[in-house]
Amino acid sequence: MTLIKVRDLRKTYKNGTLDVPVLMGINLTIDHGEFVAIMGPSGSGKSTFMNILGCLDRPTSGEYLLEDRDVAKLNDNQLAEVRNQKFGFVFQSFNLLARTSALRNVELPMLYAGNRNREERARWALNRVGLADRMHHKPNELSGGQQQRVAIARALVNNPVVMMADEPTGALDTRTSVEIMDIFQELNREGKTVVMVTHEMDIAQHATRIIRFKDGLVVEDGPVEGRRDARTELEELDREQAAKEKRDAEAAMAGV
């Protein structure tokens, strides 16, 4: 079932008297339950496209249908409502409030939406990403991977239709990146639609589909061949770590 449909989507920015085209006629659809990775070099238009999909920006022209609703024609208040109800956002920089606990950070979207049972729902979301024992910690008391898990819980707490992730592993090490992909793959297996911007091919290969942008156009769009499974990768990393620890221990004993 089609979730997102764009037709001849264009975006042009003004730079003084100059028009700077960024998107030059995008046509594509995204179905419910897909896990889509958007790739492309800097300046290709992928982040602008992501912002328009997430109702953070408006197209200059063209049509954007979200569940058959023409989002491009909504006013600011209507866009804010759609943004809060339909999308959950995860960013590279986490965007957490520094002096606020993980629990209260996760509650924020529900404050804007006026939801009740905020603490109960926030606790559920943090437990869902494996942080039940860290919910009262502030961001500076958490690792980068834990902070990103809080950001995912915050994005998940209003039960959005689409999870939007912009370079979600860009600031993380290899193992932590795979752990974050494991969360996204699990959410996708449960039926959640995920749209992710990334520069990293090994991260994109955790998706089911890759869309490549270049010079404001889609130049490639197709399924992922040989899709990576994050859970299998984590098991392999655990085996490698155990083997390394065994070798180190044997070397230490040999040196005694």
N, C-alpha and C positions, 0 to 999 in steps of 0.2 A: 504494500500500500504506500502510495507516494506521500511523503511528509513535507518535503521542500521541493519547489519547482521554480527555477528562474529562467526568464526569457529575455534575451537581448539586454542583459543587465550591464549598465554603464555607470562609471563614476569618474567625474572630472573635478579636480581641485583648482581653485584660483590662486595664482601666485602673482600678485599685483595685477597687471593687465593681461597676464598670460594664462591660458587654459592648460592645465597639466592633466592629460588623460591617464587614469590608473587602471580602470577596467574598461575593456573595449568590446563589449557584446558577449557576455557569458550566458551559455545555455546548458543547463544540466538539471537533473533531479536526484534527490536523495530519499531513499525509502525508509520507512520505520524499521528500526532494528539493524541498520547498517553501522559499520565502524569504518569511517572514512578518514584517511590521512591526506592532508593537503600539503604539497611540497612545491618548491620553487626557489630561485635565488632571491636575494634582497632586491626589492623594487619590482617584483613580478606581479604584485597585486593580491597575493594570497592573504595577507593580514587585513587588507581593506575588504576583501570578500568575506572573510571571517567576521569582521565587525558588522557588516551589513546583514549577514545571516543572523547574528546575535542581537540585532536591533540596537546596536551601539552607534550606528551611522545609517544614513539614508543613501540610496542610489540616486544619481542624477537623472537617470531615465531607465526604463525597462520595467519588468514585472517580477515581483517576488511573492510567491504564494506559499504560505505556511499553513498546512492543513486546510488548503483551499481558500484561505483568507489573504487578501491582497495587502500585505504588510507595508508595501511601499507607499500606500496612501493614508496610513494612520497618522494622527497628530502625536505630539510629544507625550501626552498623558497616556494615550492608548499604547504607544510603543513601550513606555515604562511598564505598563501592566503586562503586556505580552512578554517582555524581557524577564520579569520577575516570576511569571507563572510557567513559562515554557522552557526557559533556559537555565542551566547551571554553568558557571564560568570557572575555569581553572587557568591560572596564569603562571608563567615561569618564575615571577618574583613573589609568588604566594599571596601578596596583598593582605596580610593579616594585621590586625590592630596590635601594636607592640605591647601595650600595657594591659591587654585583655586576655583572659584565659582561653584555652582552646574551646571550651564549652560555650563561652559567651560569643566568641568569633563565629561559631557555627550557628548560633541563634540569630545573627544579624538579618539574614534574608527574611526570616519569619517575622521580625519586628516590622520591616517595611510592608510585608503582606498582611499584617494584622492577625497572624495565626495564633491560635491558642495552643496550650500544651507544648510551648516552645522548648522547655528544658528536656522534657521526655523525648521529644523528637530529635533534639540535638544529641542526646545521649545515645539514641539508636544509631544515628549517622556516624558518630565517632566509633562506636562499637563495630559498625559495618566495615570501617577501614582499619580496624585493629588497634585503636587508640583508647580503649576503655580505661586503661590505667594511666592515661596522660591528659585526661580532659581538664584537669585543674591547673595544668602547666601553662605558662606564658610562652610566646614564640621563642624568646631567647633561652628558654630552658629545653627546647626541642631541637633535634637534628634537622637538616634540610629536608630529608625524606619524611620525617614526622610532620614538619610544617606543611609539606605538600599534601600529606594525608588529611590534615585539618582542612586545607583548601578544598580537597575533593569532598569531604564530609559537608562542608558549607555549601558546595555546589549541589549536592545530592539531597539536602534536607527538605527542600520544597517539592521533591519528587518531580523534577523537570522532565519534559519530553525529550530534550536534547542536552547532552553534556558537551560543552564547548571547551576545548583545551588548547591553549596557545603556548607552544613550546613547553609542555609540562615537565619535561626531563632536562631542560637546557642547563639547569644549575646543579644537577645531581650526578653522582658517580654511577658507574656501570651497574652495580648490583641494585642500588636504590632505584635506578631508572627501570630496571626489569620488574622490581616490586610494584612500582606505580603502574606499569603496563599490565601486570597481573590483575590489579584492581579494575582497570578499565576493561580488560577482557572479560572478567567475571560479570561486571555490570552489563556488558554487551550480551553475554550468554543469557542473562536474565531478561533481555529484551530492550535494554536501554540503547538509544541511538547515540553514537559518539562521533563528533567531528573534531579532528585534531590537526593543528598546524605543527609541522616539524621540519627541521633541516636534516635530520638524521635518518638515513635509509634503514638502519637496523631497528630503529623505533617505528618507522612507518610500516615495516613488515609485520608488525603485530596487528595491524588493521586488516580489514577484509577487502579494501579498495583504496587505490591511490589515485589522486587527481593532481596533475602537475600543471603549474602556472608558469608562463613566461611572457614578459612584455604585455601584461594585462589580458592575456588570452589563455584558455585551457588548451594545452598542446598534447596532453595524454591523459587518458582516463580508462582504468581497467582494474580487474581483480588482482589481488596479491597472489602470486604463485609461490608455493613453499612458505606459507604463512608461519611465522614464529609463534610458538606457544610459551608464554612467560613462565607458566608453572613448571614446565619441563626444563626451561633454562635455569630456574632457581634450584631445582633438584641437582642439575649438573654443577652449578656453582658450589653447592653444598658439598658434593662429592670431591670437587677439586680442592676446596678448603680443608676438608678432613684429610685428604691425602697429603697436602702440604704440611699440616700440623703433625702428621705421623712422621714424615721425613725429617722435619725440624727436631722432633723429639728423639728420633733415632740418631741424628747427627750430634745432638747434645749429649746423649748417652755414650756415643763413641768417643767423644772428646774428654770424658771424665777419666 
